[in-house]
Amino acid sequence: MKRTLIALTLAASAALSAPAMAGGTFSFAVEAQNADEANAIRTGLAFYQIVRDVKTNGHVTQNGMNNIAALGQHGHGNTGVIHQEGDNHDASLNQTGNGNSYGVFQVGNGASGHVNQTGNGAAGLLFQIGF
C-alpha cells in the first residue's frame, strides 16, 4: 500500500510539473434555425460588408502572416465572408445552392475552420480563437 501511494504521488507530481502545451482553437458556430434567425445573420453580414466597403457577394480579409482562405460559391445570391486577424489561420467556405449566407471569423493564431453550406436560404456564422 505504501509503495502504491508513493508511486501515485510521484506520478501526480510529474504530471503537474510538466509544462503546459500551447496551441489550440476555441470555436463557436451559429446556424440559423428559422427565417428570423437567418435574416438576423444576413443583416449582420450586410453591415459587415457596408463597413468594409465590400462590393461582391464573396469576400476574404486577411490581416497577418501565413493565412490561407478559400471561398467557393455555386448558385445565386450567396453571401460568404472569411475574416482572419492574426497568423497561420486556415479557412474554407463552400456554398452550394441559392440565397445562402455564412461568415467565418478567425482571430489569434493558428485557427482552422472549414464550412460546407448546402441548400437554399441557409445562414450561419463560425467564430474561432486560435492560441
N, C-alpha and C positions, 0 to 999 in steps of 0.2 A: 504494500500500500504506500509506503514511504517513497519507494522508487518511482511509482506511478505519479505521485504528487510532484516529485522533483522534475520528472520528465515533462509533465504538463506545465509546470511553472517555467521551465526553460523554453519550451515551445511557444508559450504565450508571450514571454518577454522577447523572443526573437521575432515573432510576428509583429509585435507592437513597435519594435525599434527599426523595422525595415523602412526605407524611405518611401514616401508616398509617390505613387505613379501619377504623372500628369498626362493629360490627353483624354479627350472625350467630347461628347456632344450632348447638350440638352435640347430636345426637340419638343415643340408644341404645335399640333396640327388642328385646324378647324375646318370641318366640312359642313356646308350648309345642309340643313335637314328639311327646309321648306322654302317657299318662294320669298318670304320676308327676310330670312337669313341670307339667301343668295343675293337679294337686292342690296342688303347692307354691305356685303363683301364687295359687290360690284361698285357701289358708291365709294367705298374706301379706296379701292384701286383706282377709280376715276380721279379722286382727289390727289392721290399719289402722282398720277400721270400729269395732272394740271400743274402741281408744284414743281415737278421735274421737267416740265415742258416736253412731254413725250408726244410725238406725232404719229406713232404707229401702234398697232394692237399687240405687238411683241416687243419687249424692251429688257435689256440687260444693263445694269450698272455695276461696275467693279471699282472699288477703292482699296487698293492693297497690292500685294505681290503674289504671283503664282496661283491666281484664282482661275477656275475652269467653269464655264457655263455653257449649256446647250439648250436651245429653245426651239421646239418644233410644233407647228400648228397645221392641222389638216381639217379644213372645214371653213365655215364663215362666221364672222362676228365673235371670234375668240379673243380674249384679253389675257396675256401672260406677262408676268413681271418676275425677274430674278434680280435681287439686290444683294450685293456682297460687300461687306465692310470688314477689312482685316486681311489676313494672309492664308493661303493654302486651302481655300474653300473649293468645293466641288458640288455643282448642282446641275440638274437637268429637269426640264419640264416639257412633257409631250402632251399636246391637246388634240384629241380626235373627236370630231362632232361639231356642233354649231352652238354659238352663244355661251360658251364656257368661259369662266374667269378663274384665274389662280395666281397667287403671289407667293414667291419663295424669298424669305428674308434671312440672311446669314450674317452674324456678327462674331467678333472674337477671332479665333484662328482654328482652321482645320475642320470645319463642319462639312458634312457630306449628306446631301439630300436629293432624292430622285422621285419625281411625281409623274404618273401616267393618269391623265384625266380623260375619260371617255364619256360619250353620251351627249345629251343636249341640255343646255341650261344649268349645268353644274357649276358650283363655286366653292373655293376653298383657299386656305392660307396655311403656309408652313413657316414657322419661326424657329430658328436654330441659333444656339450659342455654342461656339466651339472653344474648348480650353485645353 
